[in-house]
Amino acid sequence: MIDAIAEAYSSYYFNDKIKILYSGRREAGETQSHIRKLEGKGYINNEKANEVILEYEGLIRGINAFINDLKKQRESKKDKGV
């Protein structure tokens, strides 16, 4: 997921950046699911699972904000004819 964010940042085209970030966001959601599975099997306690999941929620919000910003930039360039 971190690699996806770095890859999106270094991509040239807005659509490529957005597509990669969607993938990173999906990976973050999958990680949250894995954390719940680990908790269910007793590998981590409920408190730690909730803590990590909340951190991933923040990451997902950040990815969403990045996607929205890229969409605005893309539209702005379209309006300018770039």
Summary of the structure (lengths in Angstrom):
residues: 82
radius of gyration: 16.0
end to end distance: 30.5
largest distance: 56.1
contacts: 212
relative contact order: 0.15
helix: 87%
strand: 0%
